């Protein structure tokens, strides 16, 4: 069973609308081309609904089932009620397997390596994780005074190389 120690976990953080999802979407093919099995978890700070009214799994949940699962020959979808938000470590242990690298979008309060996507615009201030000792790099197109590695938004290959070199190749076997 994987744990936070055996799966490389990296969080992409930043304010809403700065391009985190787009960057992750562009990174995934580059990382899989390097032979990595990649998983992704997106954190959402509000409740959400992925099921559709009228569908069987939705009807099961409406009837009171705590878990409803849809299974096909190639996919599994799970909708499960939780009494409180699960810790990322528990999510990894319960649900993440067969991956070498887990990218999470959000989870900025977790103690794990973070790459911040930062867009300097009027009123933006500084990166949301400035001063966080787990912030390992910043992706931005603006000059930024920092000792951390800084990547251009278009240097997706550089970000992929950084992740592989710094985290994947150095992980314990």
C-alpha positions in Angstrom: 0.0 0.0 0.0 1.5 3.4 -0.9 2.3 6.0 1.6 3.4 9.6 1.4 6.9 8.2 1.7 6.8 5.9 -1.3 4.8 8.0 -3.7 6.4 11.3 -4.7 3.8 14.0 -4.0 4.1 17.6 -5.3 1.6 20.3 -4.8 0.9 23.1 -7.3 -0.4 26.1 -5.5 -1.4 29.6 -6.3 -4.4 31.9 -6.4 -7.5 31.1 -8.4 -7.2 31.7 -12.2 -3.4 31.8 -12.4 -3.1 28.7 -14.6 -2.3 25.8 -12.2 -4.6 23.4 -14.0 -3.3 24.4 -17.4 0.3 23.9 -16.3 -0.5 20.5 -14.8 -2.3 19.5 -17.9 0.7 20.4 -20.0 3.1 18.6 -17.6 1.3 15.2 -17.5 2.2 14.1 -21.1 5.9 15.2 -20.6 6.1 13.2 -17.3 4.4 10.1 -18.8 6.8 10.3 -21.8 9.6 9.9 -19.2 8.0 6.7 -18.1 6.3 8.0 -15.0 2.9 6.8 -13.9 1.2 10.1 -12.8 -1.9 10.6 -10.6 -3.6 13.9 -9.9 -5.8 15.1 -7.0 -7.5 18.5 -7.1 -8.4 20.0 -3.8 -11.7 22.0 -3.7 -12.4 24.2 -0.7 -16.2 23.9 -1.2 -18.6 21.0 -1.6 -19.1 19.7 -5.1 -21.4 17.3 -7.0 -20.0 15.2 -9.8 -23.0 12.9 -10.1 -26.0 13.8 -12.2 -29.7 13.8 -11.1 -31.5 10.8 -12.5 -28.4 8.6 -12.9 -28.3 5.3 -10.9 -25.5 6.3 -8.6 -27.1 9.7 -7.9 -30.3 7.9 -7.0 -28.4 5.5 -4.7 -26.9 8.5 -2.9 -30.2 10.3 -2.7 -31.7 7.1 -1.2 -29.1 7.3 1.6 -26.1 5.2 0.5 -22.9 6.5 2.0 -20.9 5.2 -1.0 -22.0 4.8 -4.6 -19.5 3.4 -7.1 -19.7 3.1 -10.9 -17.5 0.5 -12.4 -16.7 -0.3 -16.1 -14.0 -2.5 -17.7 -11.6 0.5 -17.7 -12.7 3.0 -15.0 -14.0 3.3 -11.4 -15.8 6.3 -10.0 -16.5 6.6 -6.3 -18.8 9.1 -4.6 -18.4 8.7 -0.8 -19.7 10.9 2.0 -17.1 11.8 4.6 -17.9 13.2 8.1 -15.0 15.7 7.7 -12.4 16.4 5.1 -9.9 13.6 4.8 -6.2 14.3 5.3 -4.1 14.0 2.2 -2.1 11.2 3.7 -5.3 9.2 4.2 -6.5 9.9 0.7 -3.1 8.6 -0.6 -3.2 5.5 1.5 -6.9 4.7 0.6 -7.1 5.6 -3.0 -3.7 6.1 -4.7 -1.9 3.2 -6.2 0.2 2.3 -9.2 1.6 5.8 -9.5 5.2 7.1 -9.3 4.2 10.7 -9.0 1.2 12.3 -7.4 0.5 15.9 -8.4 -2.0 17.7 -6.2 -3.5 21.0 -7.0 -4.0 22.9 -3.8 -3.4 21.5 -0.3 -1.2 24.6 0.3 -1.2 23.9 4.1 0.3 20.4 3.7 4.0 19.9 4.5 5.0 18.8 1.1 7.0 20.3 -1.8 5.1 23.1 -3.5 5.5 24.8 -6.8 3.6 28.0 -6.9 2.1 29.4 -10.1 2.3 33.1 -9.6 0.8 35.9 -11.8 2.0 39.3 -10.8 -0.8 41.7 -11.4 -2.0 44.8 -9.7 -3.0 43.9 -6.1 -1.6 40.4 -6.3 1.0 41.0 -3.7 3.5 38.2 -3.2 3.1 34.5 -3.8 0.6 32.8 -1.5 3.2 30.5 -0.2 6.0 33.0 0.2 7.9 32.2 3.3 6.8 28.5 3.3 9.9 26.4 3.7 8.2 23.7 1.5 8.0 26.1 -1.5 10.6 24.7 -3.9 10.0 26.7 -7.1 7.9 29.4 -8.7 6.3 29.5 -12.2 5.8 33.0 -13.4 6.4 35.3 -16.3 7.3 38.2 -14.1 10.7 39.1 -12.6 10.7 37.9 -9.0 13.3 38.4 -6.3 13.8 35.0 -4.8 16.5 32.4 -4.3 14.2 29.6 -5.5 14.2 28.3 -9.0 11.9 30.4 -11.3 10.4 29.0 -14.4 8.6 30.7 -17.2 5.0 29.6 -17.7 6.1 28.3 -21.1 9.0 26.3 -19.8 7.0 23.3 -19.0 9.9 21.0 -20.0 12.1 22.8 -17.5 9.5 22.2 -14.7 9.2 18.6 -15.7 13.0 18.2 -15.7 13.1 19.9 -12.2 10.5 17.5 -10.8 12.2 14.4 -12.2 15.7 15.5 -11.2 14.9 16.9 -7.7 12.2 14.5 -6.5 11.7 11.3 -8.6 15.4 10.4 -9.2 16.2 11.0 -5.6 13.3 9.1 -4.0 14.1 6.1 -1.8 13.7 2.8 -3.5 
